[in-house]
Amino acid sequence: MVRVRLVRRASLPVPTAWGWLLLAAATASGLLIALRGAYSFLAPQRPSGSELLVVEGWLDRDGLDQAVEIVRAEGYRRVLTSGGPITSWSELLGFATHAELAADHLVRRGLPAGAVIAGPAPASAQDRTFLSAVEVRDWLQREGLTPERIDVLSQGCHARRSWLLYRMAFGPDVQVGIRAARPGQYDPERWLL
């Protein structure tokens, strides 16, 4: 009869207390370095050189004011605001969607009314950014516009996600650039501390 062995004896090196301490310090240092660079990864600044800037309508006032500065400094000829329904206080604000509220804010801050267009999106409990991107794409198609590139302005660390979703919505034929408005609620240089 053949004996089958399921285990065998072996020696396994295990770190000493100093070894575990060194391993923990190296891991913590690596994580800290990675996390310190996370903001610049999540909030890229990679414009495409387009004349069309899509501004996400949910941005706060500071972000929308930055949009005005960017439009003036970079010479965008057209601004399209995106965003779905305002779910609370809409009757007091006088606007049904974030896109309309943002467009009004941009015009009140001095952008030409003819250059700012609101592109509202329908209500959605999930995938709001992607739905807004699809609505922007569809609006451009309805208007007979087929841009080779567009730029999107989002806020802070939401920018990379918006960039990815707009690229998915527009497909490989349109180069999508991204701009990240600096958040007013926290300092991006110290956002993890």
C-alpha positions in Angstrom: 0.0 0.0 0.0 1.3 3.5 -0.9 1.3 6.1 1.8 0.2 9.6 0.7 1.6 12.5 2.6 -0.5 15.7 2.7 1.9 17.8 4.7 5.6 18.1 5.2 7.8 19.8 7.7 9.6 23.0 6.5 11.2 26.0 8.1 9.8 29.4 7.4 11.8 32.6 8.2 9.7 35.0 10.3 10.7 38.6 11.0 11.9 39.6 14.4 10.3 42.4 16.3 12.8 44.8 14.7 12.0 43.3 11.3 8.2 43.8 11.8 8.8 47.4 12.9 10.9 48.1 9.8 8.3 46.5 7.5 5.5 48.5 9.2 7.5 51.8 8.8 8.3 51.1 5.1 4.6 50.3 4.4 3.4 53.4 6.2 5.9 55.6 4.4 4.9 54.1 1.0 1.2 54.7 1.7 1.8 58.3 2.8 3.8 59.0 -0.3 1.1 57.4 -2.5 -1.7 59.3 -0.7 0.1 62.6 -0.8 0.1 62.3 -4.6 -3.4 61.1 -4.9 -5.0 64.5 -5.3 -3.0 65.4 -8.3 -3.9 62.0 -9.8 -7.6 62.5 -9.0 -7.7 66.2 -10.1 -5.8 66.3 -13.4 -5.4 69.4 -15.6 -5.3 68.1 -19.1 -7.3 70.4 -21.5 -7.6 69.4 -25.1 -7.4 72.8 -26.7 -11.2 72.9 -27.5 -13.2 76.0 -27.9 -16.1 74.3 -26.0 -16.0 74.0 -22.2 -18.6 71.8 -20.5 -19.1 73.0 -16.9 -20.7 70.6 -14.4 -23.6 72.5 -13.0 -23.4 71.1 -9.5 -20.1 73.1 -8.8 -20.2 75.5 -5.9 -20.1 79.3 -6.5 -16.3 79.3 -6.2 -16.0 76.6 -8.8 -18.4 78.4 -11.1 -16.4 81.7 -10.6 -13.3 79.7 -11.6 -15.1 78.6 -14.7 -15.6 82.3 -15.6 -11.9 83.0 -15.1 -10.9 79.9 -17.2 -13.3 80.8 -20.0 -11.8 84.3 -20.2 -8.2 83.3 -19.8 -8.3 80.4 -22.3 -10.6 81.9 -24.9 -13.4 79.3 -24.9 -16.1 80.4 -27.4 -18.9 78.4 -26.0 -19.8 77.1 -22.6 -22.3 74.3 -22.0 -23.5 73.7 -18.4 -24.7 70.2 -17.5 -26.6 68.8 -14.5 -29.9 67.3 -13.4 -32.8 68.4 -11.3 -32.3 70.4 -8.1 -33.9 68.3 -5.5 -34.3 70.8 -2.6 -35.1 74.5 -2.5 -35.6 74.6 -6.3 -38.7 76.7 -5.8 -36.7 79.3 -3.9 -33.8 79.3 -6.4 -36.1 79.7 -9.4 -34.4 77.0 -11.4 -35.3 73.4 -12.0 -31.9 72.0 -12.8 -28.2 72.5 -11.8 -27.5 73.2 -15.5 -29.9 76.2 -15.6 -28.7 77.5 -12.3 -25.0 77.3 -13.4 -25.7 78.9 -16.7 -27.5 81.8 -15.0 -24.6 82.3 -12.6 -22.0 82.3 -15.4 -24.0 85.0 -17.3 -24.5 87.1 -14.2 -20.7 87.0 -13.7 -20.2 88.5 -17.2 -20.0 85.7 -19.8 -22.0 86.5 -22.9 -25.6 85.1 -22.7 -25.3 83.8 -26.3 -22.2 81.8 -25.5 -23.6 80.0 -22.4 -26.1 77.1 -23.0 -27.8 75.0 -20.3 -28.0 71.3 -21.1 -30.2 69.8 -18.4 -30.2 66.1 -17.6 -33.2 64.1 -16.4 -33.5 62.9 -12.8 -31.4 59.8 -11.9 -30.7 58.1 -8.6 -27.3 56.8 -10.0 -24.9 57.4 -12.8 -25.7 61.1 -12.8 -22.4 62.2 -14.3 -22.6 59.7 -17.1 -26.2 60.6 -17.8 -25.1 64.3 -18.0 -22.3 63.4 -20.4 -24.8 61.5 -22.6 -27.2 64.5 -22.5 -24.3 66.8 -23.6 -23.4 64.5 -26.4 -27.0 64.2 -27.6 -27.5 67.9 -27.4 -24.5 68.6 -29.5 -25.7 66.0 -32.1 -29.2 67.6 -32.2 -27.6 71.0 -32.8 -25.6 69.4 -35.7 -22.3 70.0 -33.9 -19.6 67.3 -34.1 -16.7 68.6 -32.1 -13.4 66.9 -32.5 -12.6 67.8 -28.9 -14.3 69.2 -25.8 -13.0 70.2 -22.3 -14.9 69.4 -19.1 -14.6 71.4 -15.9 -15.3 69.4 -12.7 -14.4 70.1 -9.1 -11.4 68.8 -7.3 -10.9 65.1 -7.0 -14.2 64.4 -8.9 -12.5 65.5 -12.1 -10.8 62.1 -13.0 -14.2 60.3 -12.7 -15.9 62.9 -14.8 -13.1 62.7 -17.4 -13.5 59.0 -17.6 -17.3 59.1 -17.9 -17.3 61.8 -20.6 -14.7 59.8 -22.6 -17.0 56.8 -22.4 -20.0 58.8 -23.4 -18.3 60.5 -26.4 -16.3 57.5 -27.6 -12.9 57.5 -29.3 -13.8 60.0 -32.0 -13.9 63.0 -29.6 -10.9 64.0 -27.6 -12.1 64.9 -24.1 -9.9 67.2 -22.0 -10.3 67.9 -18.3 -9.9 70.8 -15.9 -10.3 70.6 -12.2 -11.6 73.6 -10.3 -9.8 74.1 -7.0 -12.1 73.1 -4.1 -12.9 75.8 -1.6 -13.8 73.5 1.3 -10.2 72.1 1.8 -6.7 72.7 0.8 -5.7 70.2 -1.9 -2.1 70.3 -0.7 -3.2 69.1 2.7 -6.3 67.2 1.9 -5.3 64.0 3.8 -3.9 65.6 6.9 
